[in-house]
Amino acid sequence: MAATTLIGLVAAFWTLPALAGVEPLFGNELGLWENHSVVYAEVVSVSIVKRGEARVTLAVKATLTGLFDAAEQPRLEADLTYGIFASAVREPPKPKSRVVVVLMRWPNGRYMIQNAYLQFMPDKAGILEVKTFENPKVEQILARLRELRMPKATGEEGKSKGK
């Protein structure tokens, strides 16, 4: 009886953000990558706007996928919604930490750290703190993104001509 209650509480705890409107993204949605990018960055600063909302300044080191140009815009500010009822992101990152971030660019040019449950991210959140770029989770993200983004080679398409 106690185990059943515990399982029910855990299930309710993990589904609360979904009930609050936080939808999952799988990475293969039509048009997703037209306004989303995955970047590797250093957190410059975090300003808490109010409970569950922050403004994060990032020094972008590299773009893993998407249209964001890290050479053209090496620094950016992004809105972050966090907390169990509003986001897959549980808490804001620490300043000076290295992160892999899923950014969404709004039509007005502002950025948001994606708060949906991201099936291609190891912890399902739009921001993942890592110590270095060589972290195994970074390679895991890259492998998942390659699976999603690379066209499937079928038949002769993947073979070089003339050999």
N, C-alpha and C positions, 0 to 999 in steps of 0.2 A: 504493500500500500504506500509506504513512504517513498519507495523507489519510483513508483508511478507518478506520485505528486511531484517529486524532484524533476523527473523527465519533463513533465508538463510545464513546470516553471521555467526550466532551461529553454524549452521550445518557445514559450511565450516571450522570454527575454530576447532571444535571437530574432524573432519575427517582428518585434515592435517597430523597428525602423521601416520594415516593409509595409506594415499597417499604416505608418505615418506618411506614406507616399514615396519612400525611397525605393525606386525600382531597380532591378538588376540590369546591367549592361553586359553583353557577351563579347563585344568587340567586332561582331560581324553585321551590326545593324546598318542598313542602307544609309549612306551619307554621314555616318558617325565621324569618320576621319576628316571630313571637310572642316570641322570646327573643334576637333580634339587633337591633342598631341601628348606624347609621353616624353618627359624630359628628365635628365639627371641634373640635380642642382644642389647648391648649398643654401641653407636657410640663413638669410642675412638678419632678419628681424621678424618678430611676431607681435602684433598689437591686438589685444583683445578689444573688440568693439562692444560686445555685450555677451551675456551668457550664451554659449553655443555658437558665437560668431567671432571670427578673427580676420585680420588682414595680414597676409604673409608676404614678405619681400624675399624673392629668390634671385640668386646669382646663377643663371643657367649655364651649365658646363657643356651639355650636349643634348641633342634631340634624338630620341630612340626611334620614334615614328611620328608621323603627322606633319603638318605644314609649318609649325613654329620654327623660325629661323634664329637659332641661338647666336649666330654671328651678327645678325642685324639688331637683335634686341637681347643683350647679355644679362639684363636685369629686368624684372617685372614684379608687379604687385598682383596678388590674387586673393579673392575672397574665399574664405573657408567656413563652412558650416560643419560643426562637429557635435558629437554627443549621441547617446543611444536613441533618442527619439527623432533625431533629424538627419542622421547621416551614418554611412558605413565607417566614417572616420571617427574614432573614439575621442581623440584629443589632438590639440595642435602640436606641430613638431617643435623641437627645441632649437633655439638659435644656434648657429654654427654647425648643425647636424647636416649630413649629406642625405639626400632623399631622391627617390624616384617618384615623380608626380604625374598624375593624369590631369591635364589642363583642358578646360573648355573655354573657348573664346566666344563671348557674346557678340551680337551684331554691332554693339556700340564700342567694341574694342577692348572692353574689360575682360579680365580673366577670372575664372573660378576653378578651384580645385574640386574635381568631380566628387560628389557625395553619394553617388549610387553604389550599389554592390557590383564591383567589377570582377567578372568571372575570370579574367585573364591576369589579375593581380594575385600574388600569393596569399595575402591576407584579406583580399576582396575590397580593400579600401583604396581611395584615390591618392594616398600618400604613404610611402613606405620608407622608414628611416633605415639607412645602411651605413656601415662604417667606410666602405670603399666601393668603387665601381666593380671591383673583382668579387664582390659578395655573390655567393651562389644564387641568391634570390634575383639578382639583376639578370644573370644568365637565364634563369627560369622565365622571367618576364620576356626577355628577348626571344626565347624559343616559342613561347605562346603567341607573341605578336607575329613572328614569322609564319607560324601555322595559319594565323588568321588573315594576314595581309598578302602573302605570296600566292600568286596564281598557281593552281595545281598543274603540274606538268603531266600531260597525258600523251601517250604515244610518242610521236617524233618531236614534239615541242621542246622537250628537255634535252634532246641530243644535238650536238653540234653538227653542222653540215660538212660534208666532204671527208668524213672519217669512216 
